[in-house]
Amino acid sequence: MRDLSKDHRWFSLNTATVRRQGSLIEIVDACARHGVRAIDPWRDQVAAVGLKAAVKAVRDAGLELSGYCRGGMFPCDAGHRTDARDDNRRAVDEAVALGASCLILVVGGLPQYSRPGSAASKDLSAAQEQVADAIAELLDYARGARMPLAIEPLHPMYAADRACVNTMRHALDLCDRIDPARSGMLGIALDLYHTWWDHELYRQIGRCGRERMLAFHVCDWLVPTTDMLNDRGMMGDGVVDIPRARAAVEELGYSGYVEVELFSQRWWSLPMDEVISTCIERVKTVV
């Protein structure tokens, strides 16, 4: 297992962590001040400043991208499928322009939540089949762009509105079904906030192999959790055994960035530099 205690060489900041404190350009400037080497920006943050300006800022700062958030939100009714396909192809193109290592896929839940305006449905199985078909279609496009796709399983509390893929097992079953050759173009974004509770977590990490483990996101689970979306904990403040999970991931041969992703009203209320400094300190001491 890598020693992260001496520097923050392998720390990446998911820009949602400080999204309330400033624009993407301001976040990039703050990363430069703190010697941060990598980020994972969100599409809405890129859109707010413009793709061209975002690409320039990233390149001028010498930043790498541990991922790009996000593609997905696949389930929809027939009237929205062309829009969903085109939107995801644009996400691939943006990820390529920014130099991302992978495009993170948050796959979506029931159609009316994944693509607003779609006819309402309660058929979760049908939504899951749409996800499988849509990822297979998008993978053909992503191969041409040489952009790996990383399925991110989300906690089951998001099954209806954000992701109907909720376990590592389900995500890896999709990978094996769509990409049986394990080409390295389809894999997993493992976010401990969403997966720490799963009794199969370590078995499924082992099943990943190096070629399927494309991204590793950390934060903590607070007890009590007061908001199902915006109360993630800073590493070390909750109950997740983060070092054990990192050890299992790195045993696969994963040597990429450890990405901190916090959706937190508490941390959004603090100055950006304080949040980034705290992330760096916690990566060194508790991750």
C-alpha positions in Angstrom: 0.0 0.0 0.0 1.3 3.4 -0.9 2.5 5.8 1.8 0.4 8.9 1.4 1.7 10.6 4.7 4.6 12.5 3.2 2.9 14.5 0.5 -0.3 14.8 -1.5 1.0 13.6 -4.8 -1.9 11.2 -5.3 -4.7 13.4 -4.0 -7.4 14.6 -6.5 -10.1 17.1 -5.7 -13.6 16.4 -7.0 -14.7 19.9 -7.7 -18.1 19.3 -6.1 -16.3 19.5 -2.8 -16.0 23.3 -3.1 -18.7 24.0 -5.7 -20.4 26.6 -3.6 -17.2 28.5 -2.9 -16.3 29.5 -6.4 -16.2 28.9 -10.2 -14.2 26.1 -11.8 -11.6 28.7 -12.7 -11.3 29.8 -9.1 -11.1 26.2 -8.0 -8.3 25.5 -10.4 -6.4 28.6 -9.1 -6.9 27.3 -5.5 -5.5 23.9 -6.5 -2.5 25.6 -7.9 -1.9 27.4 -4.6 -2.1 24.1 -2.7 0.0 22.1 -5.1 -2.9 19.8 -6.0 -2.1 17.8 -9.1 -5.5 16.5 -10.2 -9.2 17.4 -10.2 -12.5 15.8 -11.3 -14.7 18.6 -12.6 -18.5 18.4 -13.1 -20.2 19.2 -16.4 -22.3 22.0 -15.1 -19.2 23.7 -13.7 -17.5 23.4 -17.1 -20.5 24.7 -18.9 -20.7 27.7 -16.6 -17.2 28.9 -17.7 -17.3 27.4 -21.1 -15.4 24.3 -22.3 -12.7 26.3 -24.1 -11.9 28.3 -20.9 -12.0 25.2 -18.8 -9.6 23.4 -21.0 -7.2 26.3 -21.0 -7.4 26.7 -17.2 -6.6 23.0 -16.6 -3.7 23.0 -19.1 -2.2 26.3 -17.8 -2.3 24.9 -14.3 -0.7 21.6 -15.3 -3.6 19.6 -13.8 -4.6 16.0 -14.6 -8.2 14.8 -14.5 -8.8 11.7 -12.4 -12.3 11.6 -14.0 -15.0 13.7 -15.4 -18.5 13.9 -13.8 -20.7 12.8 -15.3 -22.4 10.9 -18.1 -25.4 8.6 -17.6 -28.9 9.3 -16.6 -29.9 6.8 -19.3 -33.5 5.7 -18.5 -36.1 7.7 -20.3 -39.1 7.3 -22.5 -38.9 6.9 -26.3 -39.3 10.6 -26.9 -36.1 11.4 -24.9 -33.8 8.7 -26.1 -32.1 10.7 -28.9 -31.5 13.5 -26.5 -30.0 11.2 -23.9 -27.8 9.5 -26.4 -26.5 12.8 -27.8 -26.0 14.3 -24.3 -23.8 11.3 -23.4 -21.8 11.6 -26.5 -21.2 15.2 -25.7 -20.0 14.2 -22.3 -17.5 11.8 -23.9 -16.3 14.6 -26.2 -15.9 17.0 -23.3 -13.9 14.4 -21.3 -11.6 14.0 -24.2 -11.1 17.7 -24.6 -10.3 18.1 -20.9 -7.9 15.1 -20.9 -9.9 13.1 -18.4 -8.8 9.6 -17.5 -12.4 8.3 -17.6 -16.0 9.5 -17.8 -17.9 8.7 -14.7 -21.3 7.2 -15.3 -24.2 7.9 -12.8 -26.6 5.7 -14.7 -30.0 7.1 -13.6 -33.1 5.7 -12.0 -36.6 5.7 -13.1 -37.2 7.6 -16.3 -39.2 10.5 -14.9 -36.2 11.4 -12.6 -33.4 10.5 -15.0 -34.7 12.6 -17.9 -37.4 15.0 -16.6 -40.4 15.1 -18.9 -40.3 11.3 -19.5 -43.4 9.4 -18.8 -43.6 8.1 -15.3 -42.8 4.5 -14.6 -42.3 2.2 -11.6 -40.6 -0.5 -13.6 -37.1 -0.6 -12.1 -36.1 -3.7 -14.0 -36.9 -2.0 -17.3 -34.8 0.9 -16.3 -31.9 -1.4 -15.5 -32.2 -3.0 -18.9 -32.2 0.5 -20.5 -29.0 1.2 -18.6 -27.3 -1.9 -20.0 -28.4 -1.2 -23.6 -27.4 2.5 -23.4 -24.0 1.8 -21.9 -23.3 -0.8 -24.7 -24.2 1.8 -27.3 -22.2 4.6 -25.6 -19.2 2.3 -25.3 -19.0 1.9 -29.1 -18.8 5.7 -29.3 -16.3 6.0 -26.4 -14.0 3.4 -28.0 -13.7 5.6 -31.0 -12.8 8.5 -28.8 -10.5 6.3 -26.6 -12.3 7.4 -23.4 -12.9 4.8 -20.8 -16.3 4.6 -19.1 -16.6 4.1 -15.3 -19.9 2.9 -13.9 -20.4 4.3 -10.4 -22.7 2.2 -8.2 -24.7 4.5 -5.9 -26.2 3.7 -2.5 -29.6 2.1 -2.7 -31.3 5.2 -1.3 -30.7 6.7 -4.8 -32.2 3.8 -6.8 -35.3 5.7 -7.9 -33.8 9.0 -8.9 -30.1 8.8 -9.5 -28.9 5.2 -10.0 -30.6 1.9 -10.4 -27.1 0.2 -10.2 -26.4 0.1 -6.5 -23.8 -2.6 -5.8 -20.4 -3.5 -7.1 -21.7 -6.9 -8.1 -24.4 -5.3 -10.3 -21.9 -2.9 -11.9 -19.4 -5.7 -12.6 -22.1 -7.9 -14.0 -22.8 -5.1 -16.5 -19.1 -4.8 -17.3 -18.8 -8.5 -17.9 -22.0 -8.5 -20.0 -21.0 -5.5 -22.2 -17.2 -5.9 -22.3 -16.4 -9.5 -21.7 -12.9 -9.1 -23.1 -12.0 -6.7 -20.2 -10.7 -4.2 -22.7 -10.0 -1.5 -20.1 -12.6 0.7 -21.7 -15.4 -0.1 -19.2 -15.0 -0.4 -15.5 -15.9 0.9 -12.1 -15.7 4.2 -10.2 -15.6 3.0 -6.6 -17.0 5.6 -4.2 -16.8 4.5 -0.6 -19.7 6.7 0.5 -22.0 4.5 -1.7 -20.4 1.1 -1.2 -18.8 0.8 2.3 -21.9 -1.0 3.7 -21.9 -3.8 1.2 -21.1 -7.2 2.7 -19.6 -8.2 -0.7 -17.5 -5.1 -1.1 -14.1 -6.8 -0.8 -15.0 -9.8 -2.8 -16.2 -7.6 -5.6 -13.1 -5.4 -5.4 -11.1 -8.5 -5.9 -13.3 -9.5 -8.9 -12.6 -6.1 -10.5 -9.0 -6.8 -11.3 -6.8 -3.8 -12.3 -8.4 -3.3 -15.7 -11.9 -2.7 -14.2 -10.8 -0.3 -11.3 -10.8 3.1 -13.1 -11.4 5.5 -10.2 -11.4 5.6 -6.4 -13.4 8.2 -4.5 -13.3 8.7 -0.7 -15.2 10.5 2.0 -16.9 9.3 5.2 -20.3 8.2 6.4 -21.6 10.2 9.4 -23.7 8.9 12.1 -26.3 10.3 12.2 -26.5 11.3 8.6 -28.9 14.3 8.4 -29.3 14.6 4.7 -29.3 11.8 2.2 -27.5 13.9 -0.4 -25.6 16.7 1.2 -24.2 15.4 4.5 -21.1 13.4 3.5 -18.3 13.4 6.1 -14.7 14.5 5.8 -12.5 11.4 5.9 -11.9 10.4 9.6 -15.1 11.9 10.8 -17.3 8.9 10.3 -17.4 5.1 10.4 -15.9 4.0 7.1 -12.7 1.9 7.2 -11.0 3.9 4.4 -7.5 2.5 4.8 -8.7 -1.1 4.5 -10.6 -0.3 1.3 -7.7 1.6 -0.2 -5.4 -1.4 0.6 -7.8 -3.7 -1.2 -7.9 -1.4 -4.2 -4.2 -1.0 -4.4 -3.6 -4.8 -4.1 -5.2 -4.9 -7.6 -2.4 -2.8 -8.9 -4.3 0.5 -8.8 -1.9 3.4 -8.6 -4.1 6.2 -9.6 -5.5 9.2 -7.7 -7.4 9.1 -4.4 -10.2 11.4 -5.2 -12.0 13.3 -2.4 -15.7 14.0 -3.2 -17.8 15.7 -0.6 -21.4 16.8 -0.9 -21.7 18.7 2.4 -23.6 21.7 3.5 -21.0 22.0 6.4 -17.9 22.0 4.2 -19.6 24.2 1.5 -20.0 26.9 4.2 -16.2 27.2 4.8 -13.6 29.0 2.8 -12.3 27.1 -0.2 -8.6 27.1 1.0 -9.6 25.7 4.4 -11.5 22.9 2.8 -8.7 22.0 0.4 -6.1 22.1 3.3 -8.3 19.9 5.4 -8.7 17.4 2.5 -4.9 17.3 2.1 -4.3 16.8 5.8 -6.9 14.0 6.0 -5.5 12.2 3.0 -2.1 12.1 4.6 -3.4 11.0 8.1 -6.5 8.9 7.8 -6.8 7.7 4.2 
